[in-house]
């Protein structure tokens, strides 16, 4: 998580998406849909397809 956070802070969309996945599923971090959406949104704004897909799923 530490390395994902460092990469995400530098704007790496894949790291942001991966952090969203970890929060969504509570893997190594407390489960948080809000935090997942926050990170998926950051990644999606940069064009990350996986993050866009996850946001679509969460909006249903």
PDB file with one MODEL, atoms N, CA, C and O in Angstrom:
MODEL        1
ATOM      1  N   UNK A   1       0.829  -1.187   0.000  1.00  0.00           N
ATOM      2  CA  UNK A   1       0.000   0.000   0.000  1.00  0.00           C
ATOM      3  C   UNK A   1       0.877   1.256   0.000  1.00  0.00           C
ATOM      4  O   UNK A   1       0.567   2.239  -0.673  1.00  0.00           O
ATOM      5  N   UNK A   2       1.955   1.213   0.749  1.00  0.00           N
ATOM      6  CA  UNK A   2       2.838   2.386   0.828  1.00  0.00           C
ATOM      7  C   UNK A   2       3.328   2.801  -0.561  1.00  0.00           C
ATOM      8  O   UNK A   2       3.319   3.983  -0.906  1.00  0.00           O
ATOM      9  N   UNK A   3       3.752   1.821  -1.345  1.00  0.00           N
ATOM     10  CA  UNK A   3       4.285   2.136  -2.681  1.00  0.00           C
ATOM     11  C   UNK A   3       3.174   2.562  -3.633  1.00  0.00           C
ATOM     12  O   UNK A   3       3.379   3.439  -4.473  1.00  0.00           O
ATOM     13  N   UNK A   4       2.023   1.959  -3.512  1.00  0.00           N
ATOM     14  CA  UNK A   4       0.879   2.399  -4.324  1.00  0.00           C
ATOM     15  C   UNK A   4       0.547   3.855  -4.000  1.00  0.00           C
ATOM     16  O   UNK A   4       0.289   4.651  -4.904  1.00  0.00           O
ATOM     17  N   UNK A   5       0.554   4.199  -2.721  1.00  0.00           N
ATOM     18  CA  UNK A   5       0.232   5.573  -2.325  1.00  0.00           C
ATOM     19  C   UNK A   5       1.256   6.567  -2.866  1.00  0.00           C
ATOM     20  O   UNK A   5       0.895   7.659  -3.307  1.00  0.00           O
ATOM     21  N   UNK A   6       2.522   6.191  -2.832  1.00  0.00           N
ATOM     22  CA  UNK A   6       3.547   7.090  -3.366  1.00  0.00           C
ATOM     23  C   UNK A   6       3.354   7.284  -4.866  1.00  0.00           C
ATOM     24  O   UNK A   6       3.455   8.403  -5.369  1.00  0.00           O
ATOM     25  N   UNK A   7       3.078   6.201  -5.575  1.00  0.00           N
ATOM     26  CA  UNK A   7       2.859   6.293  -7.023  1.00  0.00           C
ATOM     27  C   UNK A   7       1.576   7.065  -7.327  1.00  0.00           C
ATOM     28  O   UNK A   7       1.544   7.878  -8.251  1.00  0.00           O
ATOM     29  N   UNK A   8       0.535   6.817  -6.562  1.00  0.00           N
ATOM     30  CA  UNK A   8      -0.741   7.513  -6.773  1.00  0.00           C
ATOM     31  C   UNK A   8      -0.590   9.010  -6.557  1.00  0.00           C
ATOM     32  O   UNK A   8      -1.180   9.813  -7.280  1.00  0.00           O
ATOM     33  N   UNK A   9       0.200   9.381  -5.560  1.00  0.00           N
ATOM     34  CA  UNK A   9       0.426  10.802  -5.274  1.00  0.00           C
ATOM     35  C   UNK A   9       1.153  11.493  -6.421  1.00  0.00           C
ATOM     36  O   UNK A   9       1.038  12.706  -6.594  1.00  0.00           O
ATOM     37  N   UNK A  10       1.902  10.716  -7.205  1.00  0.00           N
ATOM     38  CA  UNK A  10       2.601  11.272  -8.359  1.00  0.00           C
ATOM     39  C   UNK A  10       1.741  11.219  -9.616  1.00  0.00           C
ATOM     40  O   UNK A  10       2.189  11.584 -10.702  1.00  0.00           O
ATOM     41  N   UNK A  11       0.496  10.759  -9.457  1.00  0.00           N
ATOM     42  CA  UNK A  11      -0.445  10.791 -10.562  1.00  0.00           C
ATOM     43  C   UNK A  11      -0.524   9.541 -11.414  1.00  0.00           C
ATOM     44  O   UNK A  11      -1.084   9.585 -12.509  1.00  0.00           O
ATOM     45  N   UNK A  12       0.025   8.416 -10.941  1.00  0.00           N
ATOM     46  CA  UNK A  12      -0.029   7.184 -11.714  1.00  0.00           C
ATOM     47  C   UNK A  12      -1.423   6.559 -11.601  1.00  0.00           C
ATOM     48  O   UNK A  12      -1.843   6.126 -10.528  1.00  0.00           O
ATOM     49  N   UNK A  13      -2.121   6.523 -12.724  1.00  0.00           N
ATOM     50  CA  UNK A  13      -3.504   6.060 -12.749  1.00  0.00           C
ATOM     51  C   UNK A  13      -3.634   4.602 -12.322  1.00  0.00           C
ATOM     52  O   UNK A  13      -4.590   4.246 -11.632  1.00  0.00           O
ATOM     53  N   UNK A  14      -2.700   3.763 -12.716  1.00  0.00           N
ATOM     54  CA  UNK A  14      -2.797   2.344 -12.347  1.00  0.00           C
ATOM     55  C   UNK A  14      -2.690   2.175 -10.836  1.00  0.00           C
ATOM     56  O   UNK A  14      -3.406   1.358 -10.256  1.00  0.00           O
ATOM     57  N   UNK A  15      -1.820   2.923 -10.201  1.00  0.00           N
ATOM     58  CA  UNK A  15      -1.701   2.859  -8.745  1.00  0.00           C
ATOM     59  C   UNK A  15      -2.987   3.357  -8.091  1.00  0.00           C
ATOM     60  O   UNK A  15      -3.450   2.772  -7.111  1.00  0.00           O
ATOM     61  N   UNK A  16      -3.561   4.423  -8.620  1.00  0.00           N
ATOM     62  CA  UNK A  16      -4.818   4.941  -8.081  1.00  0.00           C
ATOM     63  C   UNK A  16      -5.926   3.898  -8.209  1.00  0.00           C
ATOM     64  O   UNK A  16      -6.708   3.692  -7.281  1.00  0.00           O
ATOM     65  N   UNK A  17      -5.982   3.246  -9.365  1.00  0.00           N
ATOM     66  CA  UNK A  17      -6.977   2.200  -9.579  1.00  0.00           C
ATOM     67  C   UNK A  17      -6.765   1.050  -8.600  1.00  0.00           C
ATOM     68  O   UNK A  17      -7.722   0.538  -8.019  1.00  0.00           O
ATOM     69  N   UNK A  18      -5.519   0.650  -8.422  1.00  0.00           N
ATOM     70  CA  UNK A  18      -5.234  -0.469  -7.515  1.00  0.00           C
ATOM     71  C   UNK A  18      -5.597  -0.136  -6.077  1.00  0.00           C
ATOM     72  O   UNK A  18      -6.094  -0.996  -5.350  1.00  0.00           O
ATOM     73  N   UNK A  19      -5.358   1.083  -5.662  1.00  0.00           N
ATOM     74  CA  UNK A  19      -5.750   1.493  -4.309  1.00  0.00           C
ATOM     75  C   UNK A  19      -7.275   1.445  -4.190  1.00  0.00           C
ATOM     76  O   UNK A  19      -7.811   1.006  -3.172  1.00  0.00           O
ATOM     77  N   UNK A  20      -7.956   1.892  -5.219  1.00  0.00           N
ATOM     78  CA  UNK A  20      -9.420   1.807  -5.211  1.00  0.00           C
ATOM     79  C   UNK A  20      -9.889   0.380  -5.025  1.00  0.00           C
ATOM     80  O   UNK A  20     -10.817   0.118  -4.259  1.00  0.00           O
ATOM     81  N   UNK A  21      -9.249  -0.546  -5.727  1.00  0.00           N
ATOM     82  CA  UNK A  21      -9.595  -1.965  -5.612  1.00  0.00           C
ATOM     83  C   UNK A  21      -9.355  -2.478  -4.192  1.00  0.00           C
ATOM     84  O   UNK A  21     -10.178  -3.213  -3.646  1.00  0.00           O
ATOM     85  N   UNK A  22      -8.233  -2.090  -3.600  1.00  0.00           N
ATOM     86  CA  UNK A  22      -7.928  -2.530  -2.240  1.00  0.00           C
ATOM     87  C   UNK A  22      -8.974  -2.025  -1.257  1.00  0.00           C
ATOM     88  O   UNK A  22      -9.434  -2.777  -0.398  1.00  0.00           O
ATOM     89  N   UNK A  23      -9.353  -0.751  -1.377  1.00  0.00           N
ATOM     90  CA  UNK A  23     -10.376  -0.201  -0.483  1.00  0.00           C
ATOM     91  C   UNK A  23     -11.737  -0.838  -0.730  1.00  0.00           C
ATOM     92  O   UNK A  23     -12.474  -1.112   0.217  1.00  0.00           O
ATOM     93  N   UNK A  24     -12.067  -1.068  -1.966  1.00  0.00           N
ATOM     94  CA  UNK A  24     -13.365  -1.659  -2.295  1.00  0.00           C
ATOM     95  C   UNK A  24     -13.517  -3.035  -1.659  1.00  0.00           C
ATOM     96  O   UNK A  24     -14.595  -3.396  -1.185  1.00  0.00           O
ATOM     97  N   UNK A  25     -12.439  -3.788  -1.653  1.00  0.00           N
ATOM     98  CA  UNK A  25     -12.488  -5.157  -1.156  1.00  0.00           C
ATOM     99  C   UNK A  25     -11.919  -5.343   0.246  1.00  0.00           C
ATOM    100  O   UNK A  25     -11.916  -6.455   0.773  1.00  0.00           O
ATOM    101  N   UNK A  26     -11.440  -4.263   0.849  1.00  0.00           N
ATOM    102  CA  UNK A  26     -10.889  -4.358   2.200  1.00  0.00           C
ATOM    103  C   UNK A  26      -9.651  -5.224   2.282  1.00  0.00           C
ATOM    104  O   UNK A  26      -9.475  -5.980   3.237  1.00  0.00           O
ATOM    105  N   UNK A  27      -8.793  -5.114   1.281  1.00  0.00           N
ATOM    106  CA  UNK A  27      -7.574  -5.923   1.234  1.00  0.00           C
ATOM    107  C   UNK A  27      -6.396  -5.129   1.790  1.00  0.00           C
ATOM    108  O   UNK A  27      -5.838  -4.271   1.106  1.00  0.00           O
ATOM    109  N   UNK A  28      -6.026  -5.417   3.021  1.00  0.00           N
ATOM    110  CA  UNK A  28      -4.904  -4.741   3.657  1.00  0.00           C
ATOM    111  C   UNK A  28      -5.239  -3.365   4.209  1.00  0.00           C
ATOM    112  O   UNK A  28      -4.397  -2.708   4.821  1.00  0.00           O
ATOM    113  N   UNK A  29      -6.462  -2.939   3.990  1.00  0.00           N
ATOM    114  CA  UNK A  29      -6.953  -1.642   4.482  1.00  0.00           C
ATOM    115  C   UNK A  29      -8.400  -1.837   4.919  1.00  0.00           C
ATOM    116  O   UNK A  29      -9.052  -2.786   4.485  1.00  0.00           O
ATOM    117  N   UNK A  30      -8.911  -0.948   5.777  1.00  0.00           N
ATOM    118  CA  UNK A  30     -10.328  -1.057   6.120  1.00  0.00           C
ATOM    119  C   UNK A  30     -11.183  -0.847   4.864  1.00  0.00           C
ATOM    120  O   UNK A  30     -10.909   0.050   4.067  1.00  0.00           O
ATOM    121  N   UNK A  31     -12.198  -1.659   4.697  1.00  0.00           N
ATOM    122  CA  UNK A  31     -13.062  -1.543   3.520  1.00  0.00           C
ATOM    123  C   UNK A  31     -13.782  -0.198   3.543  1.00  0.00           C
ATOM    124  O   UNK A  31     -14.358   0.194   4.558  1.00  0.00           O
ATOM    125  N   UNK A  32     -13.741   0.501   2.409  1.00  0.00           N
ATOM    126  CA  UNK A  32     -14.379   1.806   2.304  1.00  0.00           C
ATOM    127  C   UNK A  32     -14.801   2.070   0.864  1.00  0.00           C
ATOM    128  O   UNK A  32     -13.966   2.298  -0.011  1.00  0.00           O
ATOM    129  N   UNK A  33     -16.091   2.035   0.638  1.00  0.00           N
ATOM    130  CA  UNK A  33     -16.620   2.326  -0.703  1.00  0.00           C
ATOM    131  C   UNK A  33     -16.300   3.760  -1.100  1.00  0.00           C
ATOM    132  O   UNK A  33     -15.980   4.030  -2.258  1.00  0.00           O
ATOM    133  N   UNK A  34     -16.386   4.685  -0.139  1.00  0.00           N
ATOM    134  CA  UNK A  34     -16.102   6.094  -0.434  1.00  0.00           C
ATOM    135  C   UNK A  34     -14.657   6.305  -0.878  1.00  0.00           C
ATOM    136  O   UNK A  34     -14.398   7.029  -1.839  1.00  0.00           O
ATOM    137  N   UNK A  35     -13.720   5.674  -0.180  1.00  0.00           N
ATOM    138  CA  UNK A  35     -12.301   5.795  -0.555  1.00  0.00           C
ATOM    139  C   UNK A  35     -12.061   5.136  -1.913  1.00  0.00           C
ATOM    140  O   UNK A  35     -11.293   5.644  -2.729  1.00  0.00           O
ATOM    141  N   UNK A  36     -12.725   4.003  -2.146  1.00  0.00           N
ATOM    142  CA  UNK A  36     -12.585   3.324  -3.434  1.00  0.00           C
ATOM    143  C   UNK A  36     -13.042   4.240  -4.552  1.00  0.00           C
ATOM    144  O   UNK A  36     -12.348   4.382  -5.559  1.00  0.00           O
ATOM    145  N   UNK A  37     -14.183   4.854  -4.393  1.00  0.00           N
ATOM    146  CA  UNK A  37     -14.706   5.768  -5.411  1.00  0.00           C
ATOM    147  C   UNK A  37     -13.761   6.937  -5.621  1.00  0.00           C
ATOM    148  O   UNK A  37     -13.543   7.361  -6.756  1.00  0.00           O
ATOM    149  N   UNK A  38     -13.202   7.458  -4.548  1.00  0.00           N
ATOM    150  CA  UNK A  38     -12.252   8.571  -4.642  1.00  0.00           C
ATOM    151  C   UNK A  38     -11.069   8.208  -5.542  1.00  0.00           C
ATOM    152  O   UNK A  38     -10.695   8.977  -6.428  1.00  0.00           O
ATOM    153  N   UNK A  39     -10.485   7.034  -5.309  1.00  0.00           N
ATOM    154  CA  UNK A  39      -9.318   6.631  -6.093  1.00  0.00           C
ATOM    155  C   UNK A  39      -9.687   6.187  -7.502  1.00  0.00           C
ATOM    156  O   UNK A  39      -8.953   6.470  -8.448  1.00  0.00           O
ATOM    157  N   UNK A  40     -10.807   5.500  -7.655  1.00  0.00           N
ATOM    158  CA  UNK A  40     -11.252   5.132  -8.999  1.00  0.00           C
ATOM    159  C   UNK A  40     -11.516   6.385  -9.830  1.00  0.00           C
ATOM    160  O   UNK A  40     -11.207   6.416 -11.022  1.00  0.00           O
ATOM    161  N   UNK A  41     -12.078   7.404  -9.218  1.00  0.00           N
ATOM    162  CA  UNK A  41     -12.361   8.657  -9.926  1.00  0.00           C
ATOM    163  C   UNK A  41     -11.075   9.325 -10.395  1.00  0.00           C
ATOM    164  O   UNK A  41     -11.001   9.798 -11.529  1.00  0.00           O
ATOM    165  N   UNK A  42     -10.068   9.367  -9.537  1.00  0.00           N
ATOM    166  CA  UNK A  42      -8.782   9.954  -9.922  1.00  0.00           C
ATOM    167  C   UNK A  42      -8.202   9.232 -11.132  1.00  0.00           C
ATOM    168  O   UNK A  42      -7.712   9.864 -12.068  1.00  0.00           O
ATOM    169  N   UNK A  43      -8.262   7.901 -11.104  1.00  0.00           N
ATOM    170  CA  UNK A  43      -7.718   7.118 -12.205  1.00  0.00           C
ATOM    171  C   UNK A  43      -8.562   7.288 -13.469  1.00  0.00           C
ATOM    172  O   UNK A  43      -8.022   7.418 -14.567  1.00  0.00           O
ATOM    173  N   UNK A  44      -9.869   7.287 -13.312  1.00  0.00           N
ATOM    174  CA  UNK A  44     -10.771   7.417 -14.462  1.00  0.00           C
ATOM    175  C   UNK A  44     -10.594   8.766 -15.153  1.00  0.00           C
ATOM    176  O   UNK A  44     -10.690   8.855 -16.377  1.00  0.00           O
ATOM    177  N   UNK A  45     -10.340   9.804 -14.381  1.00  0.00           N
ATOM    178  CA  UNK A  45     -10.130  11.135 -14.952  1.00  0.00           C
ATOM    179  C   UNK A  45      -8.900  11.171 -15.862  1.00  0.00           C
ATOM    180  O   UNK A  45      -8.767  12.049 -16.714  1.00  0.00           O
ATOM    181  N   UNK A  46      -8.008  10.203 -15.665  1.00  0.00           N
ATOM    182  CA  UNK A  46      -6.816  10.107 -16.508  1.00  0.00           C
ATOM    183  C   UNK A  46      -7.005   9.091 -17.633  1.00  0.00           C
ATOM    184  O   UNK A  46      -6.071   8.794 -18.378  1.00  0.00           O
ATOM    185  N   UNK A  47      -8.212   8.569 -17.744  1.00  0.00           N
ATOM    186  CA  UNK A  47      -8.516   7.662 -18.833  1.00  0.00           C
ATOM    187  C   UNK A  47      -8.319   6.185 -18.530  1.00  0.00           C
ATOM    188  O   UNK A  47      -8.323   5.369 -19.452  1.00  0.00           O
ATOM    189  N   UNK A  48      -8.149   5.822 -17.278  1.00  0.00           N
ATOM    190  CA  UNK A  48      -7.953   4.405 -16.924  1.00  0.00           C
ATOM    191  C   UNK A  48      -9.263   3.650 -17.117  1.00  0.00           C
ATOM    192  O   UNK A  48     -10.252   3.918 -16.434  1.00  0.00           O
ATOM    193  N   UNK A  49      -9.262   2.709 -18.047  1.00  0.00           N
ATOM    194  CA  UNK A  49     -10.494   1.976 -18.391  1.00  0.00           C
ATOM    195  C   UNK A  49     -11.028   1.136 -17.243  1.00  0.00           C
ATOM    196  O   UNK A  49     -12.235   1.105 -17.004  1.00  0.00           O
ATOM    197  N   UNK A  50     -10.147   0.462 -16.538  1.00  0.00           N
ATOM    198  CA  UNK A  50     -10.583  -0.371 -15.417  1.00  0.00           C
ATOM    199  C   UNK A  50     -11.284   0.436 -14.346  1.00  0.00           C
ATOM    200  O   UNK A  50     -12.286  -0.002 -13.782  1.00  0.00           O
ATOM    201  N   UNK A  51     -10.755   1.619 -14.067  1.00  0.00           N
ATOM    202  CA  UNK A  51     -11.368   2.486 -13.064  1.00  0.00           C
ATOM    203  C   UNK A  51     -12.739   2.962 -13.534  1.00  0.00           C
ATOM    204  O   UNK A  51     -13.677   3.041 -12.741  1.00  0.00           O
ATOM    205  N   UNK A  52     -12.854   3.276 -14.817  1.00  0.00           N
ATOM    206  CA  UNK A  52     -14.151   3.680 -15.359  1.00  0.00           C
ATOM    207  C   UNK A  52     -15.172   2.561 -15.216  1.00  0.00           C
ATOM    208  O   UNK A  52     -16.328   2.799 -14.866  1.00  0.00           O
ATOM    209  N   UNK A  53     -14.731   1.342 -15.489  1.00  0.00           N
ATOM    210  CA  UNK A  53     -15.616   0.184 -15.367  1.00  0.00           C
ATOM    211  C   UNK A  53     -16.073   0.001 -13.922  1.00  0.00           C
ATOM    212  O   UNK A  53     -17.251  -0.248 -13.664  1.00  0.00           O
ATOM    213  N   UNK A  54     -15.143   0.125 -12.987  1.00  0.00           N
ATOM    214  CA  UNK A  54     -15.501  -0.028 -11.570  1.00  0.00           C
ATOM    215  C   UNK A  54     -16.488   1.043 -11.132  1.00  0.00           C
ATOM    216  O   UNK A  54     -17.426   0.753 -10.389  1.00  0.00           O
ATOM    217  N   UNK A  55     -16.289   2.267 -11.579  1.00  0.00           N
ATOM    218  CA  UNK A  55     -17.223   3.334 -11.223  1.00  0.00           C
ATOM    219  C   UNK A  55     -18.606   3.071 -11.788  1.00  0.00           C
ATOM    220  O   UNK A  55     -19.610   3.347 -11.131  1.00  0.00           O
ATOM    221  N   UNK A  56     -18.668   2.539 -13.002  1.00  0.00           N
ATOM    222  CA  UNK A  56     -19.960   2.181 -13.587  1.00  0.00           C
ATOM    223  C   UNK A  56     -20.657   1.108 -12.756  1.00  0.00           C
ATOM    224  O   UNK A  56     -21.860   1.195 -12.512  1.00  0.00           O
ATOM    225  N   UNK A  57     -19.905   0.100 -12.322  1.00  0.00           N
ATOM    226  CA  UNK A  57     -20.461  -0.968 -11.501  1.00  0.00           C
ATOM    227  C   UNK A  57     -20.996  -0.406 -10.176  1.00  0.00           C
ATOM    228  O   UNK A  57     -22.077  -0.779  -9.722  1.00  0.00           O
ATOM    229  N   UNK A  58     -20.225   0.490  -9.572  1.00  0.00           N
ATOM    230  CA  UNK A  58     -20.610   1.039  -8.283  1.00  0.00           C
ATOM    231  C   UNK A  58     -21.809   1.977  -8.372  1.00  0.00           C
ATOM    232  O   UNK A  58     -22.501   2.193  -7.377  1.00  0.00           O
ATOM    233  N   UNK A  59     -22.055   2.527  -9.537  1.00  0.00           N
ATOM    234  CA  UNK A  59     -23.176   3.456  -9.688  1.00  0.00           C
ATOM    235  C   UNK A  59     -24.505   2.737  -9.931  1.00  0.00           C
ATOM    236  O   UNK A  59     -25.563   3.366  -9.932  1.00  0.00           O
ATOM    237  N   UNK A  60     -24.449   1.428 -10.135  1.00  0.00           N
ATOM    238  CA  UNK A  60     -25.684   0.655 -10.369  1.00  0.00           C
ATOM    239  C   UNK A  60     -26.423   0.377  -9.101  1.00  0.00           C
ATOM    240  O   UNK A  60     -27.476  -0.259  -9.127  1.00  0.00           O
TER     241      UNK A  60
ENDMDL
END
